[in-house]
Amino acid sequence: MNKLITKLNSVLPISLEEQNLIENNINLETINKGEIYSKRGEICRKLGFVLDGVFKVVRTNSNDDEFIQYFTTEGHFAVDIDSFTNKTPSKEYIKALTRCSVLTITDNSFKLFEDKIVNFSKIISLIKEQALLEKYNLKSEMFVDDALTKYNKLLQRHPSIIQRIPQNQIASFLGITQYTLSRIRAKR
């Protein structure tokens, strides 16, 4: 719980009473490797603050080919923000690549926090803004950077990720073959 409170307090301060409200209205969940945390085609009714583990956020095309959008690790939120905010069917799914511990906030708890916590809407707005900028920059890099640069930037963002998830997932995210990834890793 402290990590979530620390994250929120790093944006804007929240009172002890507000912290207690949060702690009493969120759930600790364990998501096993391979389990889906949020399904494509359904309205996302929860968001998770990742305490431990790695999720992949995936979109698929009409042939059900996977396109990994990004990885979500400790200290970040696992959520389809568009679906959660606008109550529209999700265009992506979120799947655990490792065993994950997540603090889950349901949409009902989220509404309660918006009503009872003075700065909650502002905090969430600033967190969303930062996350959207990160995703925008990531997408831009994926289009213009070469394979080696993309790999190095991934390691800067998530230093331990290559020990935690299968190489085929990393290659898929980078848009390269496993062979190319092996060559890049051999040069390092």
C-alpha positions as CSV (number, residue, x, y, z in Angstrom):
1,M,0.0,0.0,0.0
2,N,2.8,2.4,0.9
3,K,4.1,2.4,-2.7
4,L,0.8,3.5,-4.1
5,I,0.4,6.2,-1.4
6,T,4.0,7.3,-2.1
7,K,3.2,7.5,-5.8
8,L,0.1,9.6,-5.2
9,N,1.9,11.9,-2.7
10,S,4.7,12.4,-5.1
11,V,2.2,14.2,-7.4
12,L,0.2,16.1,-4.8
13,P,-0.1,15.6,-1.0
14,I,-3.0,13.6,0.4
15,S,-4.0,13.6,4.1
16,L,-3.7,10.7,6.5
17,E,-7.5,10.4,6.5
18,E,-7.5,10.2,2.6
19,Q,-4.7,7.6,2.7
20,N,-6.8,5.5,5.1
21,L,-9.8,5.8,2.7
22,I,-7.6,4.5,-0.1
23,E,-6.2,1.7,1.9
24,N,-9.7,0.5,3.0
25,N,-11.1,0.5,-0.5
26,I,-8.5,-1.2,-2.6
27,N,-7.7,-4.9,-3.0
28,L,-4.4,-6.8,-3.2
29,E,-4.5,-9.3,-6.0
30,T,-2.1,-11.9,-7.3
31,I,-2.2,-12.5,-11.0
32,N,-0.5,-15.6,-12.1
33,K,1.8,-15.8,-15.1
34,G,-0.3,-16.1,-18.3
35,E,-3.5,-14.8,-16.7
36,I,-5.4,-11.9,-18.3
37,Y,-5.9,-8.9,-16.0
38,S,-8.0,-6.9,-18.4
39,K,-9.9,-8.3,-21.4
40,R,-10.2,-6.9,-24.9
41,G,-13.8,-6.2,-25.9
42,E,-15.0,-5.6,-22.4
43,I,-15.3,-2.3,-20.5
44,C,-12.3,-1.9,-18.2
45,R,-13.7,-1.5,-14.7
46,K,-10.5,-1.6,-12.7
47,L,-7.0,-0.3,-12.6
48,G,-4.1,-1.9,-11.0
49,F,-1.0,-0.4,-9.4
50,V,1.8,-2.9,-10.0
51,L,3.7,-3.8,-6.8
52,D,5.6,-6.7,-8.4
53,G,5.7,-8.3,-11.8
54,V,5.5,-7.6,-15.5
55,F,2.4,-7.2,-17.7
56,K,2.2,-6.7,-21.4
57,V,-0.4,-4.5,-23.0
58,V,-1.5,-6.0,-26.3
59,R,-3.6,-5.0,-29.3
60,T,-4.5,-7.5,-32.0
61,N,-5.5,-7.2,-35.6
62,S,-8.3,-8.9,-37.5
63,N,-6.0,-12.0,-37.9
64,D,-5.5,-12.1,-34.1
65,D,-1.8,-11.2,-34.6
66,E,-0.4,-9.7,-31.3
67,F,1.2,-6.3,-31.2
68,I,2.7,-5.5,-27.8
69,Q,2.1,-1.9,-27.1
70,Y,4.3,-1.7,-24.0
71,F,5.2,-3.4,-20.7
72,T,3.9,-2.3,-17.3
73,T,6.2,-3.0,-14.3
74,E,6.5,-2.0,-10.7
75,G,5.3,1.5,-9.8
76,H,3.1,1.9,-12.8
77,F,-0.6,1.4,-13.5
78,A,-2.0,-1.5,-15.5
79,V,-5.1,-0.2,-17.2
80,D,-6.7,0.6,-20.5
81,I,-7.2,4.2,-19.6
82,D,-9.5,5.0,-22.6
83,S,-11.8,2.1,-21.7
84,F,-11.7,2.9,-18.0
85,T,-12.3,6.6,-18.4
86,N,-14.9,6.5,-21.2
87,K,-16.6,3.2,-20.4
88,T,-16.0,1.9,-23.9
89,P,-15.0,-1.7,-24.9
90,S,-11.3,-2.1,-24.5
91,K,-9.2,-2.4,-27.7
92,E,-6.4,-4.1,-25.9
93,Y,-5.8,-6.7,-23.2
94,I,-3.4,-6.8,-20.3
95,K,-1.7,-10.1,-19.6
96,A,0.8,-11.2,-16.9
97,L,4.2,-12.2,-18.2
98,T,5.3,-13.1,-14.6
99,R,3.5,-13.6,-11.4
100,C,2.2,-10.2,-10.4
101,S,1.1,-8.5,-7.2
102,V,-1.4,-5.6,-7.9
103,L,-3.3,-3.1,-5.9
104,T,-6.6,-3.0,-7.7
105,I,-8.9,0.0,-7.6
106,T,-12.4,-0.7,-8.9
107,D,-14.4,1.9,-10.8
108,N,-16.7,2.3,-7.7
109,S,-13.7,2.9,-5.4
110,F,-12.3,5.3,-8.0
111,K,-15.5,7.3,-8.0
112,L,-15.5,7.3,-4.2
113,F,-11.9,8.7,-4.2
114,E,-12.9,11.4,-6.7
115,D,-15.8,12.4,-4.4
116,K,-13.9,12.2,-1.0
117,I,-10.2,13.1,-1.8
118,V,-9.7,16.7,-2.5
119,N,-6.8,16.5,-5.0
120,F,-7.6,13.0,-6.4
121,S,-8.9,14.1,-9.8
122,K,-5.9,16.4,-10.2
123,I,-3.5,13.7,-9.2
124,I,-4.9,11.2,-11.6
125,S,-5.0,13.8,-14.4
126,L,-1.3,14.5,-13.9
127,I,-0.4,10.8,-13.7
128,K,-2.4,10.2,-17.0
129,E,-0.7,13.2,-18.6
130,Q,2.7,11.8,-17.7
131,A,1.8,8.2,-18.9
132,L,0.4,9.5,-22.2
133,L,3.6,11.5,-22.9
134,E,5.7,8.4,-22.1
135,K,3.6,6.3,-24.5
136,Y,3.7,8.9,-27.2
137,N,7.5,9.1,-26.9
138,L,7.7,5.3,-26.9
139,K,5.6,5.0,-30.1
140,S,7.6,7.7,-31.8
141,E,10.8,5.9,-31.0
142,M,9.5,2.6,-32.3
143,F,8.9,4.1,-35.7
144,V,12.2,5.9,-36.1
145,D,14.9,4.1,-34.0
146,D,16.9,1.2,-35.3
147,A,16.8,-2.2,-33.5
148,L,19.9,-1.6,-31.3
149,T,18.7,1.8,-30.1
150,K,15.2,0.4,-29.3
151,Y,16.8,-2.4,-27.3
152,N,19.0,0.0,-25.4
153,K,16.1,2.3,-24.6
154,L,14.1,-0.7,-23.4
155,L,16.9,-1.6,-21.0
156,Q,17.1,2.0,-19.7
157,R,13.3,2.0,-18.9
158,H,13.2,-1.6,-17.5
159,P,16.8,-2.7,-16.6
160,S,15.9,-6.2,-15.4
161,I,13.3,-7.0,-18.0
162,I,15.5,-9.3,-20.1
163,Q,16.0,-11.6,-17.1
164,R,12.2,-11.6,-16.3
165,I,10.4,-12.3,-19.5
166,P,10.8,-14.5,-22.6
167,Q,13.0,-13.2,-25.4
168,N,10.2,-13.7,-27.9
169,Q,8.1,-11.2,-26.0
170,I,11.0,-8.6,-26.1
171,A,11.6,-9.3,-29.8
172,S,7.9,-8.9,-30.6
173,F,7.7,-5.6,-28.7
174,L,10.8,-4.3,-30.5
175,G,9.4,-5.4,-33.9
176,I,12.4,-7.6,-34.6
177,T,13.0,-11.3,-35.0
178,Q,14.4,-13.4,-32.2
179,Y,17.5,-13.9,-34.3
180,T,18.1,-10.1,-34.6
181,L,17.6,-9.8,-30.8
182,S,20.2,-12.6,-30.2
183,R,22.7,-10.8,-32.5
184,I,22.1,-7.5,-30.6
185,R,22.6,-9.2,-27.2
186,A,25.7,-10.9,-28.4
187,K,27.3,-7.6,-29.3
188,R,26.7,-6.1,-25.8
